[in-house]
Amino acid sequence: MASKLHLLQSKIAQASKAVSKHGGDYYKQTLEKNKQFIQEPPTPEKCQILANQLFYTRLARCYLVLSHSFNLYNSIPGRYESFWKELDYVKKLLKNRQELKTEDVGIAALFGLECFAWFCAGEIVGRGFTLTGYKTQV
């Protein structure tokens, strides 16, 4: 154990020497290469404007992704169709049980376990966060 610790310390020392020798040059090269992205003068107001631009740009991108997915899958006919496709897939799997892989069975078991866990959590919440039974009204 002590020899592995000594080996780790020596490797860390070598990496530290390499970073101290070449790190400054790499930093300067990176700044020079990306000079067009640096805002001058670097005032707090400018930083706040850039932070707001980043935040609202990401928020708009999330909105576009969510609105697109809701339009595709949130309609009742789409859900109805998806339900029947899933049911047909399950029926096909049950008919061909011999061809089931262990991976598929494991995923199905984990899904069932997750459903049971959510059911238990809902029961606990419904009982008023008690594990033993319902709270009695006195």
HELIX and SHEET records of a PDB file:
HELIX    1   1 ALA A    2  LYS A   33  1                                  32    
HELIX    2   2 LYS A   35  PHE A   37  5                                   3    
HELIX    3   3 PRO A   44  TYR A   73  1                                  30    
HELIX    4   4 ILE A   76  LYS A   95  1                                  20    
HELIX    5   5 ARG A   97  GLU A   99  5                                   3    
HELIX    6   6 THR A  102  GLY A  126  1                                  25    
END                                                                             
